[in-house]
Amino acid sequence: MSEDVFIVGAGIHPFGRTPGLSGLQQGVFAVRQALERAGLAWRDIQFAFGGSDAAGNADTMVSELGLTGIPFINVANGCATGGSAMFGAYSTIKSGEFDLGLAVGFDKHPRGSFSPLPADWGLPDWYGETGLMLTTQFFAMKIQRYMSLHGITPRMLGAVAEKAFANGVLADHAWRREAVDIDTILHSQMVSDPLTKFMFCSPGEGAVALLLASGRKARELGLPAVRLRAAAVRTRPPGSFEVFSPALDLERGGSPTSVASQAAYDMAGVGPEDIDIAQLQDTEAGAEIMHMAENGFCADGEQAAWIAEGRTRIDGSLPVNTDGGCLACGEPIGASGLRQVYENYVQLIGQAGARQAPGKLRLGYSHVYGAPGVSAVAIVER
């Protein structure tokens, strides 16, 4: 019989830029904060999964936290690194092997865009020579196609970004904490048509740590907890069109997000209509719009009505990216997916402060997506 899995504590190092602190040190900060809030010591943790893209191996933080001999697994899975680390911790506790573990993610990226190399992703050099390894161009091309097919307008992209910055003002851990009005967003520098500079997130810094426990251990600790009803990671199916795809198939298929989403719903025994709050990958404003449909919350094209009616705002029927998402927090790759789960955790236990969504929240949904077409989805329940 598999174990129920609970999140019993969480810590976060503020996202943005932190001169003088390495990414690894930010990870240590997040772990220590999670332990302190839970009244636990590092020696209590039985295992850990951790990941970083550009800031070193997570397991080396034992030099700072203590040499307890803990099994510590390094994870690297693109933008889904954090979600994959949590999936590993979730699966370990569910197996019954351990009762209390850690999922941690951190990163510290230099200024500027990510600079992946074609060969590292199994692609020929010509793909990079076209400029498509620069993800700002790929995302712009993808949302242009989606807008043409489903009636999405540039103003809707601007509205998504405006909401993100408004939510970021209310989140202590956000990087961008100033509101930006929609006209400023729409008329700012064009980066890659139709996406302006305020419609993109920025590579950044930050760290998140989550403490996961079995049902028995969670009851013993008596801490504010949420049940991890589902954790699913999936790669791209045939016919999908993802980051670093060298071509668009004539016969279109699903996406890694739609596959991971359905797997998570099936695992949790719920549907999109049951979700009370959602954190969706918003590497750029168009991503949030597309992912609303890919995660099953609406049909393609229905986002127009959702945005116009304010349904995704904090006081809406389905609050989305309540801490400002990647647009306001930036994207330290190793930490980004865990930030989403952290946000749902504090929302469901009623500790989100000024950005607390109203009403009784039962189910929180998080979705992260990355190259070359991998998606992780988690559903938590209070």
C-alpha positions in Angstrom: 0.0 0.0 0.0 1.5 3.3 -1.1 2.0 6.2 1.4 0.2 9.5 1.3 2.6 12.4 0.9 2.4 15.8 2.6 4.3 19.0 2.3 4.9 20.0 6.0 7.2 23.0 5.6 8.7 25.4 3.1 11.4 28.0 2.8 12.3 30.5 0.1 15.2 32.9 -0.7 13.9 36.0 -2.5 14.2 35.9 -6.2 16.0 38.5 -8.3 19.6 39.5 -7.9 21.6 38.9 -4.7 25.2 40.1 -5.0 27.6 38.4 -2.7 25.6 35.2 -2.3 26.1 32.2 -4.6 23.2 30.2 -5.8 24.2 27.3 -3.5 24.2 29.7 -0.5 20.7 30.8 -1.5 19.7 27.1 -1.5 21.1 26.7 2.0 19.2 29.7 3.1 15.9 28.2 1.8 16.6 24.9 3.5 17.4 26.4 6.8 14.3 28.6 6.7 12.1 25.6 6.0 13.7 23.6 8.8 13.4 26.5 11.3 9.7 27.2 10.4 9.0 23.5 10.9 11.0 23.2 14.2 13.2 20.5 12.7 17.0 20.0 12.4 19.0 19.0 9.4 19.8 15.6 11.0 16.0 14.8 11.0 16.0 14.8 7.1 16.4 11.3 5.8 17.0 12.0 2.1 17.0 14.9 -0.4 16.6 15.6 -4.1 17.9 18.9 -5.4 18.7 20.7 -8.6 20.4 23.7 -10.3 21.1 24.5 -13.9 24.0 27.0 -13.5 24.9 27.2 -9.9 26.5 23.9 -9.0 25.6 20.5 -7.6 22.9 20.6 -5.0 24.4 17.8 -2.9 27.4 19.9 -2.1 25.2 22.0 0.3 25.8 19.3 2.9 29.1 21.0 3.5 27.1 23.9 4.9 24.1 22.0 6.4 26.0 19.1 8.0 27.7 15.8 7.1 25.0 13.4 8.1 25.6 10.8 5.4 22.2 11.6 3.9 21.4 10.2 0.4 21.2 13.3 -1.8 20.3 13.0 -5.5 21.2 15.7 -8.0 18.5 16.6 -10.6 18.9 18.3 -13.9 15.9 18.5 -16.2 15.8 22.0 -17.8 13.1 24.3 -16.6 11.4 21.3 -15.0 14.3 20.7 -12.7 12.5 21.8 -9.5 9.3 19.9 -10.4 11.4 16.8 -11.1 13.2 17.1 -7.8 9.9 17.2 -6.0 8.7 14.2 -8.1 11.7 12.3 -6.9 11.0 13.1 -3.3 7.3 12.4 -3.7 8.0 9.0 -5.2 10.5 8.1 -2.5 8.1 8.7 0.3 5.2 7.1 -1.6 7.3 4.0 -1.8 7.5 3.8 1.9 11.3 3.9 2.0 11.5 7.1 4.0 9.2 9.3 6.1 10.8 12.8 5.8 12.7 14.3 2.9 13.7 17.5 1.1 13.2 18.8 -2.4 15.4 21.9 -3.1 16.1 24.0 -6.1 18.3 27.1 -6.7 20.1 29.0 -9.4 22.1 32.1 -10.2 22.1 33.0 -13.8 24.1 35.8 -15.4 22.4 38.8 -17.0 21.0 38.4 -20.5 19.2 35.6 -22.2 20.0 31.9 -21.8 22.6 30.7 -24.3 22.0 27.0 -25.1 24.1 25.2 -27.7 22.4 23.1 -30.5 24.7 20.1 -30.0 23.7 19.9 -26.3 20.1 19.4 -27.4 20.7 16.9 -30.2 20.2 19.6 -32.9 22.3 20.5 -36.0 24.3 23.8 -36.1 21.9 25.2 -38.7 19.1 25.4 -36.0 21.3 27.8 -34.0 22.3 29.8 -37.1 18.6 30.6 -37.7 18.4 32.2 -34.3 15.9 29.7 -32.9 18.1 28.6 -30.0 17.4 32.0 -28.6 14.1 31.1 -26.9 12.7 34.6 -27.2 12.4 34.0 -30.9 10.9 30.6 -30.6 8.3 31.7 -28.0 7.3 34.7 -30.2 6.9 32.5 -33.3 4.8 30.0 -31.3 2.4 32.6 -29.8 2.1 34.3 -33.2 0.8 31.1 -34.6 -1.5 30.5 -31.7 -2.9 34.1 -31.9 -3.7 33.7 -35.6 -5.5 30.4 -35.0 -7.5 31.4 -31.8 -8.1 35.1 -31.9 -5.7 36.2 -29.2 -4.7 39.8 -29.4 -1.6 41.7 -28.2 -3.7 43.5 -25.7 -4.5 40.2 -24.0 -0.8 39.5 -23.8 -0.4 42.9 -22.1 -3.2 42.1 -19.7 -1.5 39.0 -18.5 1.8 40.9 -17.9 -0.1 43.7 -16.1 -1.7 41.2 -13.8 1.7 39.5 -13.1 3.4 42.8 -12.0 0.3 43.8 -9.9 0.6 40.4 -8.1 4.3 40.7 -7.7 3.9 44.0 -5.7 2.2 41.9 -3.1 4.8 39.0 -2.9 7.8 39.5 -0.6 9.9 37.0 -2.6 9.1 38.6 -6.1 11.8 40.3 -8.1 9.7 42.8 -9.9 7.7 44.6 -7.2 6.4 47.6 -9.1 3.1 47.7 -11.0 3.4 48.3 -14.8 0.3 49.5 -16.6 -0.9 47.9 -19.8 -0.1 50.8 -22.1 3.5 50.9 -20.9 3.8 47.1 -21.5 2.4 47.3 -25.0 4.5 50.3 -26.1 7.8 49.1 -24.5 10.7 47.9 -26.6 9.7 45.1 -29.0 12.0 42.1 -28.3 10.4 39.6 -30.7 7.1 40.4 -32.3 4.5 40.3 -30.7 6.3 40.2 -27.4 7.7 43.3 -25.8 10.3 43.4 -23.0 7.7 43.5 -20.2 6.1 40.3 -21.6 9.2 38.2 -20.9 10.6 36.9 -17.7 14.3 37.3 -17.0 16.9 34.7 -15.9 17.6 35.4 -12.3 18.4 34.0 -8.9 16.6 32.4 -6.0 16.0 29.2 -4.1 13.1 27.2 -2.7 13.0 24.2 -0.3 10.1 22.0 0.5 9.8 19.4 3.3 7.9 16.3 2.4 6.6 13.7 4.8 4.5 10.6 5.0 1.1 10.7 6.4 2.2 9.1 9.6 5.1 11.6 10.0 2.9 14.6 9.1 0.4 13.6 11.9 3.3 13.2 14.3 4.7 16.6 13.5 1.3 18.3 13.7 2.4 21.1 11.3 0.3 23.1 8.8 0.4 20.7 5.9 -1.0 20.1 2.4 -1.4 16.7 0.8 0.5 16.1 -2.4 -2.3 14.4 -4.3 -0.4 14.1 -7.6 3.0 14.7 -9.1 3.5 13.9 -12.7 6.4 14.5 -15.2 6.0 13.8 -18.9 8.0 14.4 -22.1 6.7 15.4 -25.5 4.3 13.1 -27.5 4.4 12.7 -31.3 3.2 15.8 -33.2 3.9 18.3 -30.4 5.6 21.7 -31.1 8.0 22.6 -28.3 11.2 24.5 -27.4 14.0 23.5 -29.8 11.6 21.6 -32.1 13.3 21.7 -35.5 10.0 21.3 -37.4 6.2 21.4 -37.1 4.6 18.1 -37.9 1.7 18.2 -40.4 -0.2 15.8 -38.2 -0.4 17.7 -34.8 -0.5 15.8 -31.6 -0.8 16.8 -27.9 1.8 18.5 -25.8 3.9 17.4 -22.8 1.7 19.7 -20.7 -1.6 18.2 -21.8 -0.1 14.7 -21.2 1.3 15.6 -17.7 -1.9 17.5 -16.8 -4.2 14.5 -17.6 -1.9 12.2 -15.7 -2.0 14.4 -12.6 -5.8 14.7 -12.8 -6.1 11.0 -13.1 -3.7 10.4 -10.2 -5.6 12.9 -8.0 -9.1 11.8 -9.0 -10.1 15.4 -9.8 -10.7 17.5 -12.9 -9.8 21.1 -13.9 -13.2 22.2 -12.7 -12.2 21.2 -9.1 -9.1 23.4 -8.9 -9.2 26.5 -6.7 -5.9 28.2 -7.6 -3.3 27.6 -10.2 0.4 28.5 -10.9 1.2 28.1 -14.6 4.5 28.4 -16.5 4.6 32.0 -17.9 8.1 32.3 -19.4 6.4 35.0 -21.4 2.9 36.3 -21.4 1.7 34.1 -24.3 2.8 31.0 -22.4 0.2 31.6 -19.6 -2.5 32.0 -22.2 -1.6 28.8 -24.1 -1.1 26.8 -20.9 -4.5 27.8 -19.6 -5.9 25.6 -22.4 -3.2 22.9 -22.3 -3.9 22.3 -18.6 -7.6 21.9 -19.3 -9.0 25.1 -17.7 -10.6 26.4 -20.9 -10.8 25.7 -24.6 -8.4 27.4 -27.1 -9.6 30.9 -27.7 -11.7 31.1 -24.5 -8.9 32.9 -22.8 -10.2 36.2 -24.2 -13.3 36.0 -22.1 -11.4 34.8 -19.0 -9.0 37.8 -19.2 -11.7 40.3 -20.0 -13.8 39.1 -17.0 -10.8 39.0 -14.6 -11.3 35.3 -13.8 -7.5 34.8 -13.4 -7.0 37.7 -11.0 -6.4 37.0 -7.3 -10.1 37.7 -6.6 -11.3 35.8 -9.7 -12.9 32.4 -10.0 -9.5 30.8 -10.7 -6.6 32.9 -9.5 -3.5 32.2 -11.7 0.1 33.0 -10.8 -0.8 34.8 -7.6 2.8 35.8 -6.7 3.4 37.2 -10.2 4.7 34.0 -11.8 8.0 34.0 -13.8 7.2 37.5 -15.2 7.4 39.1 -11.8 9.8 36.6 -10.0 12.2 35.9 -12.8 13.3 32.4 -13.7 16.2 30.8 -11.7 15.7 27.4 -13.5 16.4 25.1 -10.5 14.0 26.9 -8.2 11.2 28.1 -10.5 9.0 25.0 -10.4 9.3 24.7 -6.6 8.3 28.3 -6.2 5.0 27.5 -7.8 4.4 24.7 -5.3 5.6 27.0 -2.4 3.0 29.6 -3.5 0.2 27.0 -3.5 1.3 25.8 -0.1 1.2 29.2 1.6 -2.1 30.0 -0.2 -3.8 26.8 1.0 -2.7 27.2 4.6 -3.8 30.8 4.6 -0.3 32.4 5.0 0.0 34.3 1.7 -0.4 37.7 3.3 -1.6 40.6 1.1 -1.9 38.3 -2.0 -4.0 35.7 -0.2 -6.8 34.5 -2.5 -10.3 34.8 -0.9 -12.5 32.0 0.1 -11.8 28.4 1.2 -9.0 27.0 -1.0 -8.9 23.2 -1.2 -7.0 22.3 -4.3 -3.9 24.0 -5.8 -2.4 23.2 -9.2 1.1 23.9 -10.4 2.6 23.5 -13.9 6.1 23.9 -15.1 7.4 23.5 -18.6 10.8 23.5 -20.2 13.1 22.5 -23.1 13.1 20.3 -25.1 9.5 19.6 -24.3 9.1 18.4 -20.7 6.4 19.3 -18.3 5.7 18.7 -14.5 2.4 19.1 -12.8 1.5 18.9 -9.1 -1.8 19.0 -7.3 -2.0 19.8 -3.6 -4.9 19.6 -1.2 -5.6 21.2 2.1 
